[in-house]
Each structure stands twice: as structure tokens, then as C-alpha cells.
Amino acid sequence: MPTPLPIAIYYEQPNWFKPLFAELDRRGIPYVALNAVEHTYSPADHPEELYSLVFNRMSPSAWNRDHGDQIFYTLGFLEHLESRGVRVINGLAAFRSELSKAGQLSLLDELKLPYPKARVIHRPSQAAAATEGLRWPVVVKPNIGGSGAGVKRFDHISQLTAAAAAPSGDPDALAFGLDSVALVQEFIPARDAHIVRVEVLNGRYLYAIKVHITGETFDLCPADICRTSTGVDLNRAACAIDAPKSGITVEAYTPPAEVIADVERIMAASKIDIGGIEYITDDRDGQRYYYDTNALSNFVADGKNVIGFDPFEKLVDWLEDEAAKASQLKAELVGAAG
């Protein structure tokens, strides 16, 4: 029996995934950490001979950490892996869905699921006209986002017009991000000042959290929320070391069965194996809206204290099983070819 090939973890933001590496180390599972910042490859490479599978942990918010070059590089790398028959978790289709908020809304529309009304633009001069038929306030968000990067709220057309006219580089200017595309979207006032994030693993419901927001930020990264809704500070060792100071708090929550079914449908259609869907309930009329699909799931900090279990343990259980399946399939293919 040949020695099993290691699992490859392809990542960009190191602090979010320390718990994953720690759990792999604890179990003695062979793995290779591929840091996207330094990574290169050749089209002649044969990654299928190096890894049992590759777990894609690239973040779309990398551009907010001066790593935007890695986003488009990753598209090519994933395409290379899949062309070589490598099992990729959250592969090319999933990553592409992560990189387009406009595409996410089109998918929600196709699935006939509710989402905040929006228009897609590619120049700041289009922003004001794009608000026609939308309820105010509105937000303008980069098409390639991640962790709320670049999202701006506007309460009046005059504010939006001024931002659209601001020169590039001005902190008040609209942020269009890497692909020069943005959404002008209705801002939804959150009922009871919270949103819900539902996580899936292997495309199936894993857990959900209720995130209590302050209204001052759009950054809802789960690993960076380090206080419960009862005011208890979470274990700092379980929080990302660079987690921002904010008033956002978190608690476990079980969503309605229809939400779980909706989330699993979205993930299946997006080809996302592991990730999270965020939704919000409009305080004006009680309508639920799905508004963000995340192929990158860094999990809530200190899971045992928040949701009653460590999601990284379940993740590694699944990775082990998937690696074994991929290795078995490869052996069968080699045997059949021989």
C-alpha cells in the first residue's frame, strides 16, 4: 500500500487558519501549507502526484491586505489543479462564485430566493441613476468584496453624488475593488440589530450564529468576533490575533428549517463544499433576505464556548475522509489503467 499523499491547504490569511493547522498537527495528519503569498506553479507540474487533495482557503478580501494579485492568480492555479484531476475542495466554480456579488444575486434570483434589490455598475458616474426604484438608504459595495471591505452606506442622493464625484484615492470616494464593478443595493435595517450566518460542511448544515451588529461596520468576519451576546470575552487564543476591536457580539442560533433548506440549495448551486450564507430580516416588514455567499469559512472563534463544539474538529474529520476517498479513487484509476 503506497504512503498516503498529504493534504494541501492553500491559504492567504494565516491567522484565521491557525486552529485548522493545530488540529491537523494534533492528529498527526500529513499536510502541506501552501501560502498563496509566496506560491508559484508551472503548467508542467503534476500536483496529483504530490497531494491527496487541495483545500482552497483563498480569501476575496486579500486585496484589502495588499494581496489582490493572488486572487486572479488563484483562478489559474485552481484551473491547473482540476485539469490534472486533483480533488479540490471549494474549487474553481466555488471560488468564482465567491468573487462576484453580482453573480451571487443572479443565482439567488434564479433560485427564486429573496435578496436586497440591487443594480450592477462599472463607473462611479452610474451610481446615482442606479438608485432609481431602490429604497433608501442604499449601500455601494465592491463586486469582489470579503469581510465587508469597501462597503459604504448613503442616506441621501446628495451624499452618493458627492462620493461618485470624489477623485480616486479620496477616502470618501466609492470603492469598486479589483474588477472595477460595484453594486448599488438597498440597505436593509436589521430587525433586533442582528444578522444570521449559516455554515455548511460538505454542503450540509453545520451550525448558525446570530451576529449582533452596531450599525457602524460591515465587517462581520466570524473569526474576528471575540465576545458573546452576554458580554463574555471569548478565549483570545481562539480569536484571530489581528481581530479588530468592535462592539459586535455573537451567539449560537438555530435557524428555521426552511432557511437551512435554502442555504443548502444555494451552496449546491454555487458548488461550495464548505462556506457560509448570511441573511438579514428587514425591520420594516419582517422580510428575510439572503445577501452574501461565502466560500471562505473561517468559523466562529472559540466554537466550543459559542456553539457547543469545535467546528475545526468536524472539518478535519471530513478532510481525512475526503483524502481517503480521493486516494482510493486514484488507486482504482491507476489499477484500471494498468
N, C-alpha and C positions, 0 to 999 in steps of 0.2 A: 504494500500500500504506500503510495508516494506521500511525502510530507505535505500536509495541507498548506496551501498558499496563504499568506497573511491578508487580512482585511486592510484596505487603504481608506483612510479618512482624509478627504480633500477639503481644506478649510481656509478661511481668511482671518476671521476674528478669533484669536486664540483663547481669550478669557472665557468666552461663552461655552467652550467645549472641554474645559479642564475636567468637569465631572465625568464626561464620557471617557476621556483618556484614563482617568483614575480608575474607573470601573473595569476597563479593559486590562489595565495593569494588575488590578486586584485579582482578576481571574486567570491571569497569565495567558491571555489570548494574544496570539501574534498579530500585530498590526503595524502599518506604516503610516505616519503622519505626513501628509503632503501639503506643505504650506504654499498656498497659491501665490503669495508674495514673491517667492523665490522660484516657483515651479517653471520648468520648460519641458518640452517634449519634441520628439521627431516623428513625422508621419511614418517613418520606417520602424518605429518602436513596436514591440509586441507586449502590451500590458497584460494580455490574457495569460502570459507566462509568468507574470510577477505577482498578480493579486487574485484572490478568490472572488472579490467584488470590490467596487469602489463606492463609497458613501459620499455623495456630494453635499457639502456643507457651505458652499459659497453663498455669501450674503449680497443682496442687491444694494444694501446701504454701504457697500465698500467705497463707493465714490465719495461718501461723506467722511471717509478716513484717508483720503488721498490714494485710494486703491482702485479707482474706477477702471483703470486699464485691464484689471483682472476679470471684469465682468464679461467683456466680449471675448477675451482670451479663453475664458471657461467654456463658452459656447463651442469653440473649435475643439477644445480638449475633450469635452463630453461626446462630441460627434465622432472623434477619433476612437474613444473607448468603445462606443457602441458599434462602430464599424468593425472592430476587432472581436466582437462577440462578448465583451466584458459585461457582466451583470452590474448595472449602475443603479443605485438607489437614488431616487429623485434625479432622474436622468435628463436628457436634453429637452423632452417635451415639458417636463415639470419645471425645469429652470426657465424655459421660455415663458411659461405661464406666470412665473414669479416676476418676470421682467416687464410686464405690461399690465398696468392697472386698467388701461382701456380694454385690453383683451379679456381681463377678468370680468369686467362689466358686460361685455358682449356675451360671454359664456353664461353669466347669470341670467341675462335676457333670454338666451336660447333655452335655458332650463326653466324659464318662467318663474324665477325666484325674485323677490323684491330687493331692490338696491337703490341707493340715493341717485336721483336723476342727475345726469351729467352731460357735458359736451366735451369733445376732444379737440384741442387746438395745437398749433405748432408755432405761433408767433404771439408775443405779448399784445400786439395791436388787435388781436382777435378776441381778447378776453372779455371786454365789455359787452360786445354783441352776443357772445356765447351765453350770457346770463338771461337772455330773453326766454321767458317761460319757466325760469327756475325760481324757487322760493329763496328769499334772503333770510339769514346770511348765506354766503357761499364760501367755499374754500377753493384755492388753486393748489394743485398738488402735482409734482413731477410724475410722469408716467412710469419711470423707473424710480421707485421710492425705497422703502425699507426703514423701519423704526421711526416713521413719521418725518423723515428728512425732507426739508424744503416745503412742508405744507404751511400755507398762510390763510388766515381767515379774514374775510372782508364783510363788514356790516352794511356798507353803502356803496353805490356805484362810484361815487367820487373817490373813495379810498382805492377801489380797484383801478380806476382810470389813472390815478397818480402813480400807483405801483407799476402799471403797464408802461408808463412813460419814463419811469426811472431808468437811468443808464445802467448797463451791465456792470456788476460789481458793487452797486449800491445795495446796502443791507435791506432796503425796503423794496427792491426790485423783485419781480416774480421769478421763481426758481423753476426752470424747465428741466434741469438734470441732463443726463448724458445723451439722450436721444433727441433733445430739443422738442419734446412733446409733453403736453400737460393736460390735466383735466380741470375744467371748471365745474364744480359739483355742489349740490345743495349741502349745507351744513345741517346736520341733524342734532338737535338738542337732546341730550341723553336723559331718558327718564331715570330718576333716582341717581343721577350723576354716575352712571357706570356703563361699561360695555362688557361683552362676554367674549372670551376667546375659547374656542373648542379645538382640542388637539386630537389628531388621529395618528395611529401607528399601524402600518400595513393596511392603510386605507380604512381602518375601523376606529370607532370612537375609543379614546383612551381616557380623557378627563376634560373638565372645563374649569375655567376660573372666571370669577367676576372681578373686573378691574375697576376700582373706584377712581375716577379721574377728577382733576382740579379745574379743567377748562382752560388751563394756561399752557398746555403742551399737547402735542400729538404723538409724542414718543411713548409707545406702550410696550416696549421690549420686555417680555416676561422675565428674563434672567436679571433685568436691572431693577425690578420692583422688590424692595427689600423690607417691606413692612406689611403686616396683616391688617385687615379692616378693623381689628380690635386694638390697633396701636402697638402690637408686639413686634419688635425688630427681629427679622429673620437672621439666621446664622450667617454672619458676614463671609465666612469661608465658602458658603454656598452661593453667594452673590458674585456677579462679575466685579473684578477689582476696580474697574473704571465706571461702575454704575453711577449714574448721575444722582444728585440729591434732589428729591422731588416729594410732593405730597401725595403721590399715587400709592394706593394700597391695594391688597389683593386678598381674595378668599376663595375657597372651594365652592363650586356650584354645579348642580345637576340640571342641565337644560331640558326642555320638553322633548319628548320622543320625536316629534316632527322636525325639530331643529337638528337632532342627531342624524335623522334620515337625510335631511337637506345637505348637511355638511358632508356626509359620506358620498352623496351624489356629486357634489362639487369636486371633491378630491378625486373621485374616479374619472370624471370628465377631464380633469386637469392633469391626470397621470401622476399625481403626487402620492408617494408612498407614506411619507411622514411629514406632517405640517400642521398648520392651524388656520382656522377661519374665524374672523371677528365679525360680530354683529352688534347692532345697537337698536334700542327701542325708542322711537320718536316720542318725546314727552308731549307733543301736541295732540297726537291722535292714537298713540299706542301701536302704531305700525312697526313691525320688525323689519330691519334692513340688513342684509349682508353687504359688507363694504370692503373687505380685504381678504385676500387669499395669500397664505404664506407657505412656500415650500421649505423655507428655513424655519425649523422649530428648535429653539434653544432651551425650551422648557422653563417652567416657573422655578425660581430659586427656592432651595430648601423644601423640595417636594414633600418630604415626609411630614413636615410640620404644617404644610398648607393643604395638601390633598390626601395625605394619609399613606403615601407610598413614594418611592423614588422612581420617577419615570425613566431615569437612565438605566436602572436595573432591567426594566422591561425592554428598553431599547436594545441593550446588549444581548438579552435572551434572544430577541428576534434576529439581530445581526448574526449571532452564532448559527442560528437555524438557516438563515438565508445563505450564509457562506458554505454551510454543509451541502445544501441543495445545489448551489452553483458548482461546487467541486464534484458532486456526484454526476450532475448533468454533463460536465466537461469530460469526466472519465468515460461515461457511456458513449459520448460522441467520438472520443478517441478510439474506443474499443470497436465501435461500428465502422469507423474509417479504416481500422487495421484489419 
